Amino acid sequence: MSKMKVTVPHNLGEGEAVRRVSSLIQDLKNQFGSQVTDVRESWNGNRGVFSFRAMGMAVDGELSVLPSKVEVEGNLPLAALPFKGTIESTIRNKLENLLS
């Protein structure tokens, strides 16, 4: 497994940031269609846990909404290592759009 981490600042307050970010995983599924399957996501306050399969590879991790930033930490299979930069960039861009 390879670790990924994306951090994006915000000025929304935790409640509004959680409301916006809670759609992130579903948005990624909608964007990539059948390439993303077995989507699971659960929230406990300002912390979310997710897992899904992308192109047959298992991905899992946590989202933490803090007072001034959102952190996404995840585990990628080694086969996804060549795409790590693209994956992190896609997540960062989605978060920046959701939090702006």
Secondary structure by P-SEA (a helix, b strand, c coil): cbbbbbbbbbcccaaaaaaaacaaaaaaaaaacccccbbbbbbccccccbbbbcccbbbbbbbbbcccbbbbbbccccccccaaaaaaaaaaaaaaaaac
